[in-house]
């Protein structure tokens, strides 16, 4: 099959980060982003391998005019803040509360830790929260780092954030949750909605490679602490081809057996921060992740059921939404099914009648980017937020006990629906090899940076092969 030009865009030189014209070429079953730097030569990076077909994985969207914070001067991605060229409002805003970390991961995209690392003062962070709320609106607020549990006033910060945002997420390696189980309960009481838990494997050899030490026992202990506190958890594996991509099915199966785990969010490793991904063959694309899920679950998850995003660019992410059955099986949610079709017969027998109300935002159907931003926030809260607590501790078996009240009601049903919702999602972050500025301009995950700027996640962490960055300050 002869190569076919699929489109033109802009990218950067992986060595010097100079902005370059780029082309997207289909070569057999692979799609490449290609460009040439006058100083450093030709670069081609695979951005799509296999099925679903690259051209079929489409979702029409209308760019959104935003209120820019920075002028258009040097061009994307150097004008981030956001500049007038950006075409999507914020869906999730990430606030880095500390540079400190209790790990020194070889693959850390933020290059956290080191002798110069420190925590931001609480007053400064609260001012940042108010700025984000005023400029980004009602978004999901992510507290991150470094390792945010190292911040001495984390509980106060969570309480302050919950007063401003509909959902507050904690991005953590889980070590403090494992060592201080009472922390999970305190976080839940202060308003934390869910924990985004670094969870690369069910075996220690993978952690030794990615994190520098065995951590499997601490990861399980962190989930147990959150279960006791009724604090929902999303497992977040960083995935590398040939290292742990064959474990994805096992991770999903383990996750769905834990009542408190709401889903698995897969992140293929990128070349950023401390990580130097020298072998391009170890880079995973979205189709490869989907096929690994299908193979690893022996077909219980079907790649054909995956959906592209509605908020960010179509090639940034994928999602599955399931209903977790009592026997451990995962049943795909029917997009926009009438809620009346989902009401259990036991409730119908009690006289509960439902009209044509739509199920709580389980799928995006509107192609307007502004509405999809709002819907994306609602979907995250529905999929990952707390339902009514389930009392069972984490366990390896498939049975998921679900608490029920004696008198069934619509509120009981909706709480149970939230508990039973299980998601498998993935985000294919970009780096200096794969950066497509059309994609970047549709980013809706933004990192707050002083003084008063929102930087698209992939621009914030963009790192050249020589260690140069555009927006992130390297630690001392």
N, C-alpha and C positions, 0 to 999 in steps of 0.2 A: 504494500500500500504506500503510495507516494505521500510525502508530507503535505499537510494542509494548513495554511495560515488561517487562524480562527479570529484573530483580533489584534489590535494595537493598544498599547497602554504606556505607562512610564514606570521605571523602577530605579534602582540605585546600583552603583558599583559596589560589590561586597567588600572591596579593599579600601576605597576612599570615600564611599557614600555619596559620590557625585550623582546628581539626578540625570538619568539617561532615558532616551526613547527605548521602548521594549516591544517585543512581539510575542504572541502566544501561538505556538505551533503544535499541531497534532501529528505525532509520529507513531503510527501503529496504535497500540493500546495505551500509549502514554502521551501526556500533554506537557509541554515545556514552556517556561518563561525564559526568553532569550534576549540578550542585549550585549553591546560592546562598549567598553570604556577606551577612550583614546590612549590612556596611559597604561591600563592594566589588562586590556585584551577582552576576549569573548567569554561570556558566561551563560550557561544554560542550566536551569534547575527544574527537575520534574515536579509538577504541581498537581498531577492527577494520574493515577495508575489504575486501569481496570474499570469495572462496572460498579455503580451505575455510570452510564455514558456521560462524559463531560458536558456535551451539548444538551443532554436531556435534563441535567441537574440545574434547572433554571427556576427562578421566581421573579416575575416582573415586579419592579418597585419604582416608586416615584421619589427622587431625591428631595430631601426636606431642607428648606431654607432655614438656617439657624441664626440666632443672634450671636454674631462673632465677638470674641474677646480680643483677638489679635488681628492686625492688618495682613493683607496679602503683599508680601515683599520678595522673599527669596524662593518661594514655591514650596509645595508639599514635598517632603514632610518636615521642612525646616520652619514653617510658619505656625506650627501647632499652638493652639491655645484656647479655643478653636478658631481657625481662620475662616473667611467667607467661602472658601472652596469646599469646606466640609459639608457633607450631605446627609447627616443623620444626627438626631438629638441623642443625648445620653440616656442609656438604659440602666447601666450599672456604673457607679462612680466609685473608684478605688482610692482610699486614703491610706497612705503608708505612715504608720504611727511611730515606727522605730526602724533603725538600721541594724539593731542588735539581733543576734540569732544564736540558739543553742546547738545548731548544726553548722557544718561548713561544707555544704553539698557541692560536689564538683560541677554540677550542672545548674547552679543557681543563676536564673536569668537576671536577678536584681543585684548579684554580686554582694550579698549581704554579709554582715559580720566584719571582723577585723578590729584592730585597736582603736580606730577612730569612730566606731559605731556608737550611736546614742539614741535616746528616745526624745521625741518632740514634747515640749511642755503642754500640759493639758489645756491651758488657756489658748494657746496657739492652735491646737487641734479643734477646739470648739469654735473658734473663729472660722476655721476652714470649713467645718460642718455647715455653718450658717451661709457661707459664701456658696457652697455647693448647692444647698437647698434653694437659694435665691436665684442661681443661674442655671441649674440643671433641673430643678423641680422635684417631683415625687418619684425618685429613682430608688433602686436597690443600692444601699450603701455598704461597701465592702471595707472592712478594717483589715489591713494587711501590713506587710513589712518588707524586709526582715521577718522576725517572728513576733506577731502582735501581742502574744501572751507575756512577752518580756516587758511590756509597758507597765510601770508601777501603778498607774491609775486607769487600767483597762476597764474596770467595772463602771467607774464614773463616766468614762467615754462612751461606753455602750448605752448607758441610761440617757446621756445627752443626745446621742444619735437617734435613739428610738423616739424621742420627742419630735424629731424633724422629718423622719423618713418612714415609709410604710413597711420596710423590711431592712434588717441589719444582719449582715453576714460576717463571719469571722474566718479568715483564711489562715490555717494553722497547720503546723507539723504534728500537733497533738501530744507532744511530749509532756507539757505541763498538765494537760487534761488527764493523762495517764498517771502522772506522779501525784497530782492533787485532785482526786475525783470530785471533791466538793466544789471546785471551781466551776464545773459545768452547771451545777444547780444555781450558783450565784449569777452566772451569765444569763441563764434562762429567766431568773427573777428580775434581772435588770433590763430585760427586753430583747435579748438576742434571739433572732428568728431561726437561724440554723448555722451549723459548722461546716465549712468547706475543708475537708480533712485530706491532707497529703497521704495517699495510700497507693503505693506503686506495685505492691505484690503481696502474696500470702506466704512468701519465703524470704529468708534472710539474705541469700546470695544476691538478689536483685538490689536490696537496700545497701549492701556493701558497695556495689558499683555506683549507684546513683546518689547515695547519701553518705557514704563513707563509713557506715557502721550498721550492725544488725538492729532492726527496729520493729520487726513483726509483732513481738509481744506487746510493745508499747502502743502500736496502732490498734490492736484488739482491745487493750485496756482503755484507750481513749473512747472507743465506740461504746464500751460497757458503761463508762462514766456518763456519757451522754444519754444512754438508754435509761439509766437510773434517774436522770434529771428531766426526762421527757424532752430533750433538746435534739431536734432533727439533725441528721448528718448526711452530707453528700461526700462520697468517696471520690478522690481526684487522683487517678494514676497518671504519672508522666510516663509515656510509652516510647520505647526504642525498638526498632526492628531487630529481631534476633536475640533480644534480651528478655522482654516481658510481654510482647504483643501476643504470644501464644497463651498467656495467662488471662486474657480479658474475659473469656467465658467463665473461668473459675472465680474471678473477682466479682462478676455480675451475679453468679449463683450464690456466692457467699453473702453478697450485699442484700439480695432480696430475701434471704433467710433471717436478716436482722430487722426486727420490727421498727427500729428507730431510723434505719437508713432509708432515705427517700429516693436515692438514685446514685448513679455512677457518672461522673463527668470526665471524659478522656481527653488528655492533652498530649499530642505528639510532641516530642522534644524538638526544640529549635536551637539554632546557634545564636546565643545571646548571653550577655553577662560573662560569667566564668566559663560557660560551656563552649567548647570548640569542636563542633561537629565536623570532623575532618572527612568522614566517609559519607558521601551523598546517598549511598545505597541504604543507609540506616535511617533515612528520613521517611516517615510514613505519611501518606496522603489519605484523604477522607475515604476513598473507596477501599483502600487496604485495611483501614480500621473497621469498616463495615463488614468486609469479608472475614476478618479475624473474629469479629463478634459472632457471625453466623457459624463459622467453623467451630469456635470454642464453645458455643452453646448447643452444638449438634442440631442446628436448625431451629432451636426454640426462639431465637431472634432471627428474623429474615431481613437481609440487606434491603430488599425491595420495599420494606415498610418504613425505612428511614425517610425523613423529610428535611428539606433545606430550611434555613431560617427565614423569618419574615422581617426581622429588625435589621441585622447586619447584612453584609454582602453574602450572596448565596454560597460562595466557596469558603466562607469562614467557619461554618459549623454545620452540625446535623442534630436531629433529635428523634427519639422514639418516646412515645407516651404509652404506658401500660397500666392495666388494672391488675394488681397483685391478688391472686386468688388464695383461698385458705390453704390449698394444697401446694402452694408455691409456684403454680403456673403463672405465666405472664400473658395477659390477653390485651392486644392493642386496643386503645380507646378508639371508638369510631368518631372521626372528626365531626364536630358540631352535631352529635347525636342529640335528639330531644331528651331532656332530662327525664321525661316520663318513661322513656325506654330503659332508663338505668335504675329506676326505683325498684328495689327488691319486692317480690310478691308479698313478703311478710308485712311490708308497710302498706301495700295495697289492701291487704286483708284487714288492716286496722282503719281503713277508710281514708287513707291519704291519696288524694287525687292531684295530679299534676297537669298543667296545661303545656303549651309548646315551648316552655322555657328551655334555653340552650344550656347544655352542660357547662360547668364553670371554666370557660376559657381554656379548653384543652387543645386548641389548634388555631393557628393564625390563618385567616382567609382574606383579609383586606390587603390590597396592594399599596395603599397609601402609607408611606414611611412614618408619618407622624402618628397615625392610629396604631400602626404596628409596634411603635416604641411603647405606647401605653399598654397595649395588649401583652407585649413581652414581659413587662413588669408584673402584670396580673398573673400570667402563666407561671412565672418563677415562684410567686407567693403561693399559688395554688399547688404547684408540684412539690415544692421544697419546704414550705412552711409547716408549722405544727398543726396537726389535727388533734383530736382528743387523745390523751396519753394512753399507750398500751403498756400493761404492767410487766410483760415478759422480758427477761434479760436476753442479750445476744446469744445465739446458739447456732450450731452448724446445720441443723435440720431444716427441712423445707416448710414445716408448718408455721404459719404466722397467726398467733392468737390475736383476736380483735375484741376489744372491750365493747359491750353493748349495754345500753340502759334498758330497764324493764319496760318503759313506755316509749315505743319508737316514735320519732318525730322527724320532720324535715331537717332540723338542726343536727339530730343524731346521724341522719343519713349523709349529710354533707361533711360532717366531721369524719365519718367512716370513709367516705370517698377520698378525702385528703390523705388519710392513713394508707389506703389501698393503692393510691397513685404511686407508680414507680417509674422513674425516667432513666433513660440511658442517652446521654448527650455527649457531644465532643466539640472542641474548639481547636481549629488548626491555625495557631498563631503563625505570623510571618516573621522572617528574619532577613538578613542582608542578601541571602541567596534567592528568596522567594517573594520579596516585597513587590506587590502590585499596587500602585498608587490609586487605581480605581477602587480596589478593595479597601484600602486604608481610609479613603474619603467616606466610606459607608460604615466605619467602625462606630459601635455604640457602647463600648467598654472603655471608659476614660479614666486616666489617673490624674488626681489633683496634684498640682505643683505650685509652689509659691513663686511669685505673688499672684494668686487668682488666675490660674490657667488650668485647662483640661486638656490633657495630652492623650490621643489614642494609644491604647495599650501597646500595640506593635511598634509605634513610633517611639514611645517612651523607652522601650527596651532594645531598640535597634542598636546593634553592635557590629562594627566592622571586623574583618578577620585579623586586624591589628589591634583591636581593643578600643577603637574610637567610638564614642557615642555622640548623639545629637542633643539629647535632652536630659538624660540621667547623669547626675554627678557621680563619679567613681569614688568609692570610699577612700579615706586617707590611708 
